[in-house]
Amino acid sequence: MPYTTKRKKQLVYALSLGLGFGIGIYGAWTLLFVNPRLGDYLIGAAIIAGLLPYSVLNFLENRWKRSIDKRIPELLEDIAEGQMTGLTFLRAIE
């Protein structure tokens, strides 16, 4: 069971990409026709808006996976203790 479903990841990626692209287009238009300084800020904001949700989602996913990896030895010890007491493998997992 993953931290987030594949569908939710794709939705977040598509929304962040669309938001970043939209802000980037507006920033390019502002850079060329209105105010170069504001356009630079908007292009920077577009890059951040496009990459930040993806980065946060990957960070949370990796943190979740690391926490599971840290608990595997404890799980194996519990299964071994259960089998040493005479439980079947399926009962030891419960």
KOLLO-788781 format. One line per 5 residues: number of its first residue (from 0); their letters; for each residue x, y, z of C-alpha. Coordinates in steps of 0.001 Angstrom, whole numbers, plus 524288, in hexadecimal, padded with zeros to 5 digits. Example, Ala and Ser with C-alpha at 12.3 -4.5 7.8 and 13.67 -1.06 7.14 Angstrom:
0	as	8300C,7EE6C,81E78  83566,7FBDC,81BE4
# end
This chain:
0	mpytt	80000,80000,80000  80735,80C20,7FB6E  8072B,81917,8027B  7FFB8,81F4D,7F73E  7F8EB,818E9,7EBF9
5	krkkq	7FE2D,819E1,7DE45  7F219,8217E,7DA27  7F428,82BD2,7E4B7  8027C,82D2C,7E0F9  7FEF7,82F2E,7D2C3
10	lvyal	7F4C1,83943,7D6A7  7FE72,840CE,7DF04  808B9,84046,7D444  7FF22,844E4,7C9E7  7F9D2,84FFB,7D251
15	slglg	80756,854BE,7D653  80C13,85414,7C84D  80012,85B6F,7C376  80141,865AF,7CE13  80FBE,8678A,7CB81
20	fgigi	80D8C,8685A,7BCE3  80287,87237,7BE86  80A5B,87AF1,7C78B  8161B,8798B,7BE80  80E72,87DF7,7B28D
25	ygawt	80917,88994,7BA03  816CB,88C90,7BF13  81C7F,88C19,7B155  811E6,8953A,7AC69  8144D,89E6C,7B7DA
30	llfvn	822FA,89DAB,7B5A3  821B9,8A18B,7A76B  816CF,8AB90,7A79F  81454,8B100,7B53F  81F06,8B09F,7BF78
35	prlgd	82B9F,8A8B4,7BE2B  82DE5,8A7DC,7CCD2  82035,8A2CA,7CF8C  821A1,8994D,7C446  82E08,893CC,7CA47
40	yliga	8271D,891CA,7D73D  81BB5,88B2A,7D09D  8248B,881EF,7C917  82B5D,87E6F,7D5DC  81E21,87C32,7DC36
45	aiiag	81A43,87395,7D0B8  82634,86B0E,7D2B2  82359,869F1,7E12E  814E1,8672F,7DEE6  81840,85CB7,7D511
50	llpys	82273,855BD,7DD3B  81E45,85782,7EB5D  81246,84E7C,7EBAE  819E6,843CA,7E4B4  82539,8452E,7EE38
55	vlnfl	81C99,84538,7FA44  81527,83938,7F5A8  821CF,831D4,7F2F0  8275D,835E1,80026  81B52,830D7,80747
60	enrwk	81B6E,82431,7FF6C  829CE,821C0,80265  827E5,824D1,810D9  81CB3,81B10,81158  824F5,81092,80AB0
65	rsidk	83066,812F9,813F2  82784,81193,81FC0  822CC,80469,81A9D  830BD,7FFF8,81804  83481,80376,825FC
70	ripel	82980,7FAF9,82B5D  82C96,7EEA4,8237D  8368C,7E937,82D5B  82CA0,7EAF1,83852  82269,7E3C0,83046
75	ledia	82BB0,7D880,82D9C  82F2D,7D78A,83C07  820D7,7D700,83FAE  81E57,7CC3C,835BE  82A19,7C48B,83AB5
80	egqmt	825A3,7C5F0,848DE  81826,7C14D,8450E  81D7D,7B556,83E47  82677,7B22A,849A7  81A98,7B1CC,85280
85	gltfl	8142A,7A7EB,84980  80B75,7B088,8412F  809BD,7ADBD,832DD  80F5D,7B760,82939  80203,7BD2A,8261B
90	raie	7FEB1,7BEB4,83490  80BF5,7C4F8,8372A  80968,7CF2F,82C9E  7FC92,7D2FB,83301
# end
